[in-house]
């Protein structure tokens, strides 16, 4: 009987400890910023041994955080993005190639058809998970998981969004429209969006996803840097 009472007491203390930790975590929720580079190779950065490319700001982030040396890669745009949004492997999500995909019916080996041409409706995204945890969520840049209104980031867990819709790197257009990106390169405009989002929500927990187009083709640079 004493043994059973001890187990009950231990269970009560365990539950109480979990509740205390949960309350403490709710009061000290860290802000999260996820920055995605498009088509960046695993060994393209100095922090991973590249001796040609320069990335001083990323180097500084790495010295203040951690680097990952063992990872699974889905080296195709939409498959990668679906995996990150869902927390699942691309094969489980059902997106193996970029949307709409390469379909060459007369090739000996073909890429499987996507069951749908967007992030499946049943997927609970990282944005929705963060919303459920009381975070303000923002998504800016490239989505590539379905272009219809019902499948854009604002419908998949993100409170504030601007998705690039053409115009080139120096005259980008967004949905919804964004004022302030005139005559700026796309990467700078997306960074400005992220900074403005952080400033606007600095008094509350936020989750920010900045999804760049660089370093994906078309490769471009400012004229003075090219010269």
Secondary structure, DSSP 8 states (H G I E B T S, - for coil): -HHHHHHHHHHHHHHHHHHHHHHHHHHT---EEEEE-TT--TT-SGGGT-SS---HHHHHHHHHS---SS-----SHHHHHHHHHHTS-HHHHT--SSSS----TTSSS-----SSSSS-TT---HHHHHHHTT-EEEEEE---S--SGGGSGGGTT-SEEEEE-SS-TTS--EES--SS-TTS-HHHHHHHHHHHHHHHTTTS-EEEEEE--TTSSS----HHHH-
